[in-house]
């Protein structure tokens, strides 16, 4: 199954989340069958990240958005487990600080976008500024409605500077969210995740769904596409996202750069150093024998 094609939000297409099965797992997929496939995709991502880092001319930005308990942290922990931390960075964007709020809404995000050769994951992102502020009426419609075009311009600029952008909406059902809230209550090791806002935000589910549907319809572009990932089953979520990322990186044309030095000259220097090391060892051995 080509999940890159199946879950893509075509530019300009209207999204209806109510018509997308959050429990979808494909015709023949099971958790057991998925595990080796997930591992294979993660290994591909590792290999391709090495090329991305070495090449140093492109970058990858992955945006994760979802309602509470949909699994953004789980995606970061499991899907990116094979990548080298030296070139992979994760940033989360919650309520803006006083300094951040004093600037335009993209200011705090821009400095966290990937440099060439890097992979960056946004665990929540600039899309909070057309989600939370809209649902909670923190700014008037005349303000947040203009941000879609600003976001498109921002992502176009990143793309023109060599960034490949992938945006994932993790789609879970209200029933699955409540089941995960129960797990947090029943498991003492997860109690720290519980907040009052879990339930106050849940009451606003229809408003958030509408906000996400509008945002994806208005900002899914060829260079920065949205994907709606059925996420009721964590293993399927990981399978779909890992495949999409690996396939996308495969298509970036990543290659090892040419050597920056004359390899023949360096080879001669290596052999000279090797001979010197062997001669030095012989001299040390002879000196040790004389001492005996």
C-alpha positions in Angstrom: 0.0 0.0 0.0 1.3 3.4 -1.0 0.4 5.5 2.1 2.0 8.6 0.7 -0.7 8.6 -1.9 -3.6 7.2 0.1 -3.4 9.7 3.0 -2.4 12.8 1.1 -4.5 15.9 1.3 -4.6 17.1 -2.3 -4.0 20.9 -2.6 -7.3 22.7 -2.4 -9.2 19.6 -1.4 -11.8 19.9 1.4 -11.1 17.5 4.2 -13.9 15.7 6.1 -12.4 14.0 9.1 -15.7 12.4 10.0 -15.5 10.4 6.7 -12.0 9.1 7.5 -11.8 6.0 9.6 -9.4 6.6 12.5 -9.2 2.8 13.0 -8.1 2.0 9.5 -5.2 -0.5 9.2 -5.4 -1.7 5.6 -6.8 -4.9 4.3 -4.2 -7.4 5.5 -2.1 -5.4 8.0 -1.7 -6.7 11.6 0.6 -5.5 14.3 2.8 -8.6 13.9 3.1 -8.0 10.1 3.7 -4.3 10.6 6.7 -4.6 13.0 9.3 -5.8 10.4 8.0 -3.2 7.9 8.3 -0.4 10.4 11.8 -1.5 11.3 12.7 -1.6 7.6 11.4 2.0 7.1 13.3 3.2 10.2 16.5 1.7 8.8 15.9 3.4 5.5 15.4 6.7 7.3 18.7 6.2 9.1 20.6 5.5 5.9 19.0 8.5 4.1 19.6 10.8 7.1 23.3 10.0 6.8 23.2 11.0 3.2 21.2 14.2 4.0 23.8 15.1 6.7 26.7 14.4 4.4 25.2 16.1 1.4 24.5 19.3 3.4 22.4 21.0 0.6 18.9 20.0 1.8 16.9 19.6 5.0 13.7 17.9 6.3 11.0 19.4 8.4 8.3 17.1 9.9 5.3 18.8 11.5 3.1 16.8 13.9 -0.3 18.1 14.8 -3.2 16.4 16.6 -5.8 16.6 19.3 -4.7 15.6 22.8 -3.5 12.0 23.3 -3.2 11.2 19.6 0.4 10.2 19.9 2.7 12.9 18.8 5.3 12.0 21.5 5.0 8.4 20.5 5.8 9.2 16.9 8.9 11.1 17.9 10.0 8.2 20.2 9.4 5.3 17.9 9.6 6.5 14.3 12.7 8.6 14.7 14.5 6.1 17.0 17.0 5.2 14.3 18.2 8.7 13.4 21.5 10.1 14.6 20.8 12.7 17.3 23.7 14.7 15.9 21.6 15.8 13.0 18.0 15.4 14.4 16.2 17.9 16.5 12.8 18.1 18.1 11.0 21.3 19.2 7.6 21.7 20.8 5.5 24.9 20.7 3.0 25.5 23.4 1.7 28.7 24.9 3.9 31.6 23.7 6.2 33.3 26.2 5.9 37.0 26.8 8.8 37.6 24.4 7.4 35.3 21.7 3.9 36.9 22.0 5.5 40.3 21.4 6.6 39.3 17.9 4.8 38.0 14.9 3.4 34.5 15.2 6.1 32.9 13.0 9.0 34.5 14.8 9.5 31.7 17.4 9.2 29.0 14.7 11.6 30.4 12.1 14.7 30.1 14.3 13.9 26.4 14.9 13.5 25.4 11.2 16.2 22.9 10.0 19.6 24.1 8.7 20.8 22.3 5.6 21.8 18.8 6.5 19.4 18.6 9.4 16.1 16.9 10.3 13.7 18.8 12.5 10.5 17.6 14.0 7.9 20.1 15.3 5.8 18.6 18.0 3.0 21.1 17.6 4.0 24.1 15.4 3.0 27.4 13.8 -0.4 25.8 13.1 -1.3 26.3 16.7 -1.8 29.9 15.7 -4.7 29.0 13.5 -6.0 26.4 15.8 -6.0 27.4 19.5 -6.4 31.1 18.9 -9.3 30.4 16.6 -11.1 27.9 18.8 -10.6 30.0 22.0 -11.2 33.3 20.2 -7.9 34.7 21.4 -7.6 36.9 18.3 -10.4 38.0 15.9 -11.2 36.2 12.7 -9.8 39.1 10.8 -6.4 38.2 12.2 -6.2 34.4 12.2 -7.9 34.1 8.8 -5.0 36.0 7.2 -2.4 33.6 8.7 -3.0 30.8 6.2 -1.5 32.9 3.4 1.4 33.9 5.7 2.0 30.2 6.5 2.0 29.3 2.8 4.5 32.0 2.0 6.7 30.9 5.0 6.7 27.3 3.9 7.3 28.3 0.3 10.4 30.2 1.4 11.7 27.2 3.4 11.1 25.0 0.4 13.0 27.3 -1.9 15.9 27.2 0.5 16.2 23.4 0.2 13.7 22.2 2.9 11.4 19.3 2.3 8.3 19.7 4.4 5.9 16.9 5.6 2.9 17.7 7.8 1.0 15.0 9.6 -2.4 15.2 11.3 -2.8 12.2 13.7 -6.5 11.4 13.5 -8.0 9.6 16.5 -11.7 9.2 17.5 -13.2 10.7 20.6 -13.7 7.2 22.0 -10.0 6.4 21.5 -9.0 9.6 23.2 -11.1 8.8 26.2 -9.6 5.3 26.4 -6.1 6.9 26.4 -7.2 9.3 29.1 -8.2 6.3 31.2 -4.8 4.7 30.6 -3.2 7.8 32.0 -5.4 7.6 35.1 -4.8 3.9 35.7 -1.1 4.0 35.1 0.9 5.8 37.8 3.8 6.3 35.4 1.6 8.3 33.1 -0.2 10.4 35.8 2.2 13.3 35.1 0.6 13.7 31.6 -2.8 14.5 33.0 -4.0 18.1 32.9 -7.3 19.9 33.5 -7.2 21.1 29.9 -7.5 17.5 28.7 -11.2 17.6 29.4 -12.0 21.3 28.8 -10.4 21.0 25.3 -12.3 17.7 24.7 -15.5 19.7 25.0 -14.3 21.8 22.0 -13.7 18.8 19.7 -16.1 19.9 16.9 -14.5 23.3 16.8 -11.0 21.9 16.6 -12.1 19.5 13.9 -13.4 22.4 11.9 -10.3 24.4 12.4 -8.0 21.5 11.3 -10.2 20.8 8.2 -9.9 24.4 7.1 -6.2 24.6 7.8 -5.4 21.5 5.8 -7.6 22.5 2.9 -5.9 26.0 2.8 -2.3 25.0 3.4 -1.7 21.6 1.8 0.6 22.3 -1.1 2.8 20.4 -3.4 5.9 21.5 -1.6 4.4 21.2 1.9 1.7 18.5 1.9 -0.6 17.4 4.7 -1.3 13.8 5.4 -4.2 12.6 7.6 -3.0 9.5 9.4 -5.5 7.1 11.0 -4.0 6.9 14.5 -6.3 4.8 16.7 -3.8 2.0 16.3 -0.4 3.2 17.3 1.4 0.6 15.3 -0.4 1.5 12.1 0.3 5.2 12.8 4.0 4.4 13.0 3.9 2.2 9.9 2.2 4.8 7.7 4.4 7.8 8.9 7.7 5.9 8.7 6.8 4.7 5.1 5.9 8.2 4.0 9.0 9.8 5.4 11.3 7.1 4.0 9.7 7.2 0.6 9.9 11.0 0.6 13.6 11.0 1.6 14.2 8.4 -1.1 12.9 10.9 -3.7 15.1 13.8 -2.5 18.0 12.6 -4.7 20.4 12.5 -1.7 24.0 11.6 -2.6 27.3 11.5 -0.9 29.3 14.6 -1.8 32.5 14.3 -3.7 35.7 14.2 -1.6 37.1 17.6 -0.6 40.7 16.3 -0.9 42.9 14.5 -3.4 42.2 10.8 -2.4 45.3 9.6 -4.2 47.5 12.1 -2.3 45.9 11.2 1.0 46.3 7.5 0.2 50.1 8.1 -0.3 50.2 9.9 3.0 48.4 7.1 4.7 50.8 4.5 3.4 53.7 6.6 4.5 52.3 7.0 8.0 51.6 3.2 8.1 55.2 2.4 7.1 56.5 4.9 9.7 54.3 3.3 12.4 55.7 -0.2 11.5 59.3 1.1 11.5 58.7 2.7 14.8 57.3 -0.5 16.3 60.4 -2.4 15.0 62.7 0.2 16.6 60.9 -0.1 19.9 61.0 -3.9 19.8 64.8 -3.8 19.2 65.4 -1.4 22.0 63.4 -3.6 24.3 65.5 -6.6 23.4 68.7 -4.7 24.1 67.4 -3.8 27.6 66.8 -7.5 28.3 
